[in-house]
Amino acid sequence: MNPLFSIIIPHYNTPELLTRLLKSIPVRSDVQVIVVDDCSPDASGYLTKYPELIRPFVEFYSTTKGGSAGRARNIGLQHARGRWCLFADADDYYEEGFLDIISEKLDDELEILYFNIAGEGERAQLHRQIFELYLTNHDETEIRYHIWEPWNKVFARQFIIDNHLRFEEIPVGNDAMFCLKASHAARHYRIIDNQLYCLTDNIGSISSRAWSFTREMDYTKVRIRITRFMTELGLQYRYGYHVFSVPRAQRFWQQYGWRQCVEYVCYVSRHYGLLRALMYNIKRRRFQSAHLDLIYCD
């Protein structure tokens, strides 16, 4: 008999935090936990050094090429058998009773369930602000298109299969298009305000790593894809990104050198268009001036 839930966890070199996460998930036969290690230096020794990781209904897999949580999540999806899929990061954890609350809100037609986030860091606070805005103006696009990480969502696995959804196997932002395409495709969804997942800010995580030219370019590429997608939906001034600006190019020149600055300018020119980007910035600033009550990206 297949489990009811599959919880997919990409992991890299944080066994202590992974242990904390696993302890927050109840040990039940209807809960399949899938941990996919993304080429951690000592992955082969984790189960020996941390025997508390060994518990019923937990499966361990690994990637053959590191550097992408998206690749790990896709491997997890290949092994998922549950009717419903959740995604957690190894350095976060679930709130007590989360599965009981989720189970009460699911039904046969539901494709995505959105829920709120706990935690004290800046990212968690921003997510709660987005929920507060939604609760104030009752605009569901605020939740569906402004939060493009998977850990505040429950997905019907058949919905993922039917819509051919996969995570991008890239260094940063691998979850953006997966979540945005899922939200756009979903016709039956529900939003609840329960804080069921604790988002933490840890030194060494992707979100806290020091900026570099490569990292900034990786984010530029993702932001271009997001902004194009939002443009197709007519939401570009609300949820799109400034993919190019003269001050940013000047900062690239000063911080990384002229070669990297030229590379940045040429990439935006080829894949988005400099004039288009500059005109977008002007129109977006006008939109923001007229809608000061909204929360914006970038």
VOPAGU-2260 file (C-alpha; in pm, 1 decimal, decimal comma):
REM VOPAGU-2260
SITE   aa  ch    i         X         Y         Z
SITE  MET   A    0       0,0       0,0       0,0
SITE  ASN   A    1     138,3     340,2     -98,6
SITE  PRO   A    2     191,7     606,4     170,9
SITE  LEU   A    3     -29,6     911,2     195,3
SITE  PHE   A    4     258,7    1160,7     212,9
SITE  SER   A    5     605,6    1177,9      58,7
SITE  ILE   A    6     837,8    1435,6     216,1
SITE  ILE   A    7    1139,8    1507,6      -6,1
SITE  ILE   A    8    1452,9    1654,5     152,7
SITE  PRO   A    9    1765,8    1761,4     -39,2
SITE  HIS   A   10    2067,5    1751,6     189,3
SITE  TYR   A   11    2426,3    1872,8     185,7
SITE  ASN   A   12    2666,3    1833,6     476,5
SITE  THR   A   13    2437,0    1925,7     768,3
SITE  PRO   A   14    2362,5    1592,2     941,6
SITE  GLU   A   15    2290,9    1755,8    1278,7
SITE  LEU   A   16    2028,1    1982,8    1126,3
SITE  LEU   A   17    1891,4    1697,2     917,6
SITE  THR   A   18    1847,0    1503,1    1241,7
SITE  ARG   A   19    1644,9    1791,7    1386,2
SITE  LEU   A   20    1422,9    1798,5    1078,1
SITE  LEU   A   21    1361,3    1423,6    1085,9
SITE  LYS   A   22    1267,5    1442,8    1454,0
SITE  SER   A   23     995,5    1694,7    1361,5
SITE  ILE   A   24     834,7    1443,8    1121,7
SITE  PRO   A   25     618,4    1173,8    1283,4
SITE  VAL   A   26     723,7     812,6    1229,8
SITE  ARG   A   27     421,5     669,3    1051,2
SITE  SER   A   28     370,5     405,1     786,8
SITE  ASP   A   29     172,6     651,9     574,8
SITE  VAL   A   30     462,2     903,2     569,2
SITE  GLN   A   31     747,0     830,2     328,0
SITE  VAL   A   32    1054,2    1043,7     399,0
SITE  ILE   A   33    1305,2    1071,0     114,7
SITE  VAL   A   34    1649,2    1219,6     185,6
SITE  VAL   A   35    1865,3    1285,9    -121,1
SITE  ASP   A   36    2224,6    1375,3     -42,2
SITE  ASP   A   37    2387,4    1610,4    -293,7
SITE  CYS   A   38    2745,0    1478,5    -281,0
SITE  SER   A   39    2829,6    1569,9      79,4
SITE  PRO   A   40    3200,4    1512,7     161,3
SITE  ASP   A   41    3130,4    1239,9     417,7
SITE  ALA   A   42    2790,4    1112,6     309,2
SITE  SER   A   43    2893,9     748,1     336,1
SITE  GLY   A   44    2967,1     789,4     706,4
SITE  TYR   A   45    2654,2     976,0     813,9
SITE  LEU   A   46    2451,5     674,3     918,4
SITE  THR   A   47    2742,0     544,6    1127,1
SITE  LYS   A   48    2820,6     876,9    1294,1
SITE  TYR   A   49    2457,4     975,9    1335,9
SITE  PRO   A   50    2260,6     657,7    1405,2
SITE  GLU   A   51    1955,1     865,5    1498,2
SITE  LEU   A   52    1912,1     923,9    1124,0
SITE  ILE   A   53    1821,4     557,4    1089,9
SITE  ARG   A   54    1450,9     517,1    1152,3
SITE  PRO   A   55    1152,1     348,3     989,4
SITE  PHE   A   56    1006,7     483,0     664,4
SITE  VAL   A   57    1312,3     697,6     578,6
SITE  GLU   A   58    1487,1     632,7     247,5
SITE  PHE   A   59    1833,0     763,7     156,3
SITE  TYR   A   60    1950,4     834,6    -198,0
SITE  SER   A   61    2229,8    1043,8    -347,0
SITE  THR   A   62    2309,5    1245,6    -655,8
SITE  THR   A   63    2602,2    1161,2    -881,6
SITE  LYS   A   64    2683,0    1527,1    -948,9
SITE  GLY   A   65    2666,9    1790,4    -674,4
SITE  GLY   A   66    2570,4    2154,7    -676,0
SITE  SER   A   67    2194,1    2150,0    -726,6
SITE  ALA   A   68    1912,1    2100,1    -479,6
SITE  GLY   A   69    1688,5    2084,5    -786,9
SITE  ARG   A   70    1860,6    1767,2    -903,1
SITE  ALA   A   71    1818,2    1615,5    -557,3
SITE  ARG   A   72    1449,4    1707,0    -552,0
SITE  ASN   A   73    1395,1    1551,0    -893,9
SITE  ILE   A   74    1555,8    1227,8    -773,8
SITE  GLY   A   75    1326,0    1240,2    -474,5
SITE  LEU   A   76    1024,1    1276,6    -701,0
SITE  GLN   A   77    1131,8     967,9    -894,0
SITE  HIS   A   78    1107,5     764,8    -572,5
SITE  ALA   A   79     796,1     931,2    -427,5
SITE  ARG   A   80     492,5     706,5    -385,1
SITE  GLY   A   81     268,9     923,5    -169,1
SITE  ARG   A   82     -49,8    1082,3    -286,6
SITE  TRP   A   83      75,0    1416,1    -156,0
SITE  CYS   A   84     428,2    1560,6    -183,1
SITE  LEU   A   85     597,0    1805,8      51,6
SITE  PHE   A   86     945,3    1953,1      19,0
SITE  ALA   A   87    1165,2    2050,7     312,6
SITE  ASP   A   88    1517,0    2190,6     338,6
SITE  ALA   A   89    1747,6    1995,7     569,0
SITE  ASP   A   90    1825,7    2298,9     787,3
SITE  ASP   A   91    1458,6    2375,6     862,7
SITE  TYR   A   92    1193,8    2176,9    1049,9
SITE  TYR   A   93     819,0    2127,7    1080,8
SITE  GLU   A   94     596,5    2255,1    1359,2
SITE  GLU   A   95     432,0    2004,3    1590,4
SITE  GLY   A   96     108,9    1856,6    1455,5
SITE  PHE   A   97     163,3    1985,4    1101,5
SITE  LEU   A   98      46,6    1667,0     930,4
SITE  ASP   A   99    -275,2    1654,2    1132,6
SITE  ILE   A  100    -362,0    2009,8    1027,9
SITE  ILE   A  101    -270,8    1940,1     665,8
SITE  SER   A  102    -477,0    1619,9     659,0
SITE  GLU   A  103    -786,3    1810,3     771,1
SITE  LYS   A  104    -753,4    2053,3     478,9
SITE  LEU   A  105    -701,3    1807,0     193,4
SITE  ASP   A  106    -970,6    1671,0     -35,7
SITE  ASP   A  107    -992,8    1462,5    -350,9
SITE  GLU   A  108    -993,6    1757,4    -592,9
SITE  LEU   A  109    -721,4    1964,2    -430,0
SITE  GLU   A  110    -401,4    2015,0    -630,5
SITE  ILE   A  111    -204,0    2252,8    -404,0
SITE  LEU   A  112    -241,3    2349,1     -40,4
SITE  TYR   A  113     -55,6    2666,5      63,5
SITE  PHE   A  114      29,4    2731,7     429,2
SITE  ASN   A  115     215,9    2993,0     634,4
SITE  ILE   A  116     570,3    2987,3     774,0
SITE  ALA   A  117     719,1    3019,3    1122,4
SITE  GLY   A  118    1071,7    3138,0    1206,1
SITE  GLU   A  119    1256,0    3447,8    1323,6
SITE  GLY   A  120    1479,6    3525,1    1025,3
SITE  GLU   A  121    1424,9    3787,7     757,9
SITE  ARG   A  122    1294,6    3538,1     501,3
SITE  ALA   A  123    1034,0    3399,1     740,9
SITE  GLN   A  124     923,6    3749,5     838,4
SITE  LEU   A  125     885,9    3845,5     472,3
SITE  HIS   A  126     670,2    3539,5     404,9
SITE  ARG   A  127     443,3    3624,6     695,6
SITE  GLN   A  128     414,6    3982,0     565,9
SITE  ILE   A  129     300,5    3840,1     231,6
SITE  PHE   A  130      36,8    3633,5     411,1
SITE  GLU   A  131     -73,7    3938,6     610,8
SITE  LEU   A  132    -115,4    4133,0     286,4
SITE  TYR   A  133    -319,9    3846,7     141,1
SITE  LEU   A  134    -540,9    3835,1     449,8
SITE  THR   A  135    -592,7    4211,3     416,5
SITE  ASN   A  136    -671,4    4239,6      46,1
SITE  HIS   A  137    -782,9    3878,1     -22,2
SITE  ASP   A  138    -578,6    3873,7    -342,6
SITE  GLU   A  139    -471,3    3511,0    -392,8
SITE  THR   A  140    -201,4    3604,0    -643,3
SITE  GLU   A  141      -3,1    3732,3    -346,0
SITE  ILE   A  142      43,9    3376,9    -219,5
SITE  ARG   A  143      40,3    3190,5    -549,0
SITE  TYR   A  144     296,5    3403,5    -734,6
SITE  HIS   A  145     497,3    3587,7    -470,2
SITE  ILE   A  146     627,1    3283,7    -280,9
SITE  TRP   A  147     813,6    3061,3    -523,6
SITE  GLU   A  148     973,1    2820,1    -279,2
SITE  PRO   A  149     815,1    2473,2    -234,6
SITE  TRP   A  150     829,1    2434,3     142,7
SITE  ASN   A  151     503,9    2617,0     218,1
SITE  LYS   A  152     304,1    2396,6     -17,5
SITE  VAL   A  153     154,2    2048,7     -40,2
SITE  PHE   A  154     130,3    1917,9    -397,0
SITE  ALA   A  155     -85,3    1634,5    -525,0
SITE  ARG   A  156     170,8    1398,4    -679,3
SITE  GLN   A  157     -56,4    1317,8    -973,3
SITE  PHE   A  158     -84,1    1691,6   -1040,2
SITE  ILE   A  159     298,0    1710,5   -1060,6
SITE  ILE   A  160     303,0    1415,3   -1301,2
SITE  ASP   A  161      17,7    1541,8   -1519,7
SITE  ASN   A  162     180,1    1885,0   -1561,4
SITE  HIS   A  163     532,8    1747,4   -1619,5
SITE  LEU   A  164     673,4    1961,5   -1339,6
SITE  ARG   A  165    1042,3    1931,4   -1260,0
SITE  PHE   A  166    1290,2    2142,4   -1069,7
SITE  GLU   A  167    1561,5    2317,2   -1266,4
SITE  GLU   A  168    1900,7    2160,0   -1199,8
SITE  ILE   A  169    2084,6    2487,6   -1145,4
SITE  PRO   A  170    2286,8    2633,6    -851,4
SITE  VAL   A  171    2026,0    2885,7    -727,6
SITE  GLY   A  172    1655,7    2942,0    -778,1
SITE  ASN   A  173    1592,6    2583,2    -885,7
SITE  ASP   A  174    1245,3    2592,6    -733,9
SITE  ALA   A  175    1117,6    2918,1    -887,6
SITE  MET   A  176     973,5    2796,0   -1215,5
SITE  PHE   A  177     850,6    2469,2   -1061,9
SITE  CYS   A  178     637,3    2658,9    -811,2
SITE  LEU   A  179     526,0    2933,9   -1049,1
SITE  LYS   A  180     420,8    2687,6   -1319,0
SITE  ALA   A  181     243,9    2476,3   -1058,5
SITE  SER   A  182      51,1    2775,2    -922,9
SITE  HIS   A  183     -45,9    2879,3   -1273,7
SITE  ALA   A  184    -165,1    2529,5   -1365,3
SITE  ALA   A  185    -358,2    2464,9   -1044,1
SITE  ARG   A  186    -734,2    2507,5   -1063,5
SITE  HIS   A  187    -818,0    2357,5    -725,3
SITE  TYR   A  188    -613,7    2501,6    -440,0
SITE  ARG   A  189    -656,1    2620,6     -83,5
SITE  ILE   A  190    -471,1    2875,0     131,5
SITE  ILE   A  191    -452,7    2838,3     509,3
SITE  ASP   A  192    -283,3    3073,7     755,9
SITE  ASN   A  193    -141,6    2802,5     984,3
SITE  GLN   A  194     235,5    2832,2    1043,1
SITE  LEU   A  195     340,1    2471,6     983,1
SITE  TYR   A  196     705,9    2496,9     873,1
SITE  CYS   A  197     987,9    2674,6    1055,0
SITE  LEU   A  198    1220,2    2850,2     813,0
SITE  THR   A  199    1566,4    2914,7     954,9
SITE  ASP   A  200    1860,8    3126,4     841,5
SITE  ASN   A  201    2183,6    2929,6     880,3
SITE  ILE   A  202    2540,7    3024,4     794,1
SITE  GLY   A  203    2645,7    2822,7     491,2
SITE  SER   A  204    2300,6    2780,0     342,5
SITE  ILE   A  205    2244,5    2888,7     -17,3
SITE  SER   A  206    2053,4    3198,5      87,5
SITE  SER   A  207    2330,5    3315,4     323,4
SITE  ARG   A  208    2639,4    3251,4     110,0
SITE  ALA   A  209    2864,2    3542,8      21,4
SITE  TRP   A  210    2792,4    3717,4    -305,5
SITE  SER   A  211    3025,1    3664,1    -600,9
SITE  PHE   A  212    3005,9    3744,1    -968,8
SITE  THR   A  213    2906,3    3385,4   -1050,2
SITE  ARG   A  214    2634,4    3389,9    -786,6
SITE  GLU   A  215    2500,5    3725,3    -907,7
SITE  MET   A  216    2491,2    3597,7   -1265,9
SITE  ASP   A  217    2308,3    3282,9   -1155,6
SITE  TYR   A  218    2042,2    3498,8    -993,1
SITE  THR   A  219    2026,8    3728,2   -1296,5
SITE  LYS   A  220    1943,1    3428,4   -1516,1
SITE  VAL   A  221    1667,5    3313,8   -1281,0
SITE  ARG   A  222    1524,5    3665,2   -1250,2
SITE  ILE   A  223    1502,2    3696,7   -1626,9
SITE  ARG   A  224    1301,0    3374,3   -1647,1
SITE  ILE   A  225    1073,1    3485,1   -1362,7
SITE  THR   A  226    1014,2    3828,5   -1515,1
SITE  ARG   A  227     935,0    3679,8   -1856,3
SITE  PHE   A  228     688,5    3439,2   -1695,6
SITE  MET   A  229     522,8    3719,9   -1500,2
SITE  THR   A  230     502,2    3928,8   -1817,4
SITE  GLU   A  231     304,7    3650,1   -1985,3
SITE  LEU   A  232      58,7    3666,8   -1695,2
SITE  GLY   A  233      44,1    4047,9   -1689,5
SITE  LEU   A  234     200,5    4054,5   -1340,2
SITE  GLN   A  235     548,1    4179,7   -1434,4
SITE  TYR   A  236     532,7    4512,3   -1250,7
SITE  ARG   A  237     418,2    4345,4    -931,6
SITE  TYR   A  238     627,4    4028,7    -916,2
SITE  GLY   A  239     898,8    4076,7   -1177,2
SITE  TYR   A  240    1259,4    4180,0   -1117,4
SITE  HIS   A  241    1489,5    4459,1   -1226,6
SITE  VAL   A  242    1718,3    4240,5   -1438,9
SITE  PHE   A  243    1941,3    4531,2   -1541,9
SITE  SER   A  244    2019,3    4882,5   -1425,2
SITE  VAL   A  245    2301,3    5128,5   -1485,7
SITE  PRO   A  246    2390,6    5148,2   -1112,5
SITE  ARG   A  247    2414,3    4768,9   -1099,6
SITE  ALA   A  248    2642,0    4762,5   -1404,4
SITE  GLN   A  249    2860,8    5029,4   -1240,2
SITE  ARG   A  250    2878,8    4822,2    -922,9
SITE  PHE   A  251    2978,3    4515,3   -1125,5
SITE  TRP   A  252    3258,6    4720,4   -1282,8
SITE  GLN   A  253    3385,3    4844,1    -948,0
SITE  GLN   A  254    3347,9    4514,2    -761,6
SITE  TYR   A  255    3433,4    4250,9   -1022,7
SITE  GLY   A  256    3614,7    4435,7   -1302,8
SITE  TRP   A  257    3532,7    4544,4   -1653,3
SITE  ARG   A  258    3533,4    4194,9   -1808,6
SITE  GLN   A  259    3263,4    4070,9   -1570,1
SITE  CYS   A  260    3067,1    4392,3   -1619,2
SITE  VAL   A  261    3071,2    4341,0   -1996,1
SITE  GLU   A  262    2968,0    3977,4   -1949,6
SITE  TYR   A  263    2671,6    4086,5   -1738,0
SITE  VAL   A  264    2564,5    4353,6   -1988,6
SITE  CYS   A  265    2601,1    4118,6   -2286,2
SITE  TYR   A  266    2402,5    3841,7   -2119,6
SITE  VAL   A  267    2110,5    4071,9   -2039,3
SITE  SER   A  268    2130,6    4219,0   -2389,6
SITE  ARG   A  269    2109,1    3876,3   -2554,3
SITE  HIS   A  270    1848,0    3719,4   -2328,2
SITE  TYR   A  271    1626,3    4013,6   -2234,7
SITE  GLY   A  272    1732,7    4333,9   -2407,0
SITE  LEU   A  273    1890,4    4640,2   -2245,2
SITE  LEU   A  274    1636,7    4889,5   -2375,4
SITE  ARG   A  275    1353,7    4659,8   -2276,0
SITE  ALA   A  276    1503,7    4624,6   -1927,4
SITE  LEU   A  277    1545,0    5000,1   -1883,2
SITE  MET   A  278    1189,1    5069,6   -2000,5
SITE  TYR   A  279    1064,4    4798,5   -1766,5
SITE  ASN   A  280    1243,0    4964,3   -1473,5
SITE  ILE   A  281    1071,0    5297,0   -1547,4
SITE  LYS   A  282     725,0    5139,8   -1575,2
SITE  ARG   A  283     778,4    4931,0   -1263,4
SITE  ARG   A  284     880,4    5233,1   -1058,3
SITE  ARG   A  285     565,0    5411,5   -1174,4
SITE  PHE   A  286     357,6    5109,6   -1074,2
SITE  GLN   A  287     522,7    5098,3    -733,3
SITE  SER   A  288     459,4    5468,7    -678,1
SITE  ALA   A  289      91,3    5411,5    -747,8
SITE  HIS   A  290      68,8    5099,2    -527,1
SITE  LEU   A  291     272,6    5171,9    -215,1
SITE  ASP   A  292      82,6    4916,3      -8,9
SITE  LEU   A  293     221,8    4614,8    -196,6
SITE  ILE   A  294     536,6    4409,5    -131,3
SITE  TYR   A  295     785,5    4382,7    -415,8
SITE  CYS   A  296    1072,1    4158,4    -520,6
SITE  ASP   A  297    1427,7    4281,9    -579,9
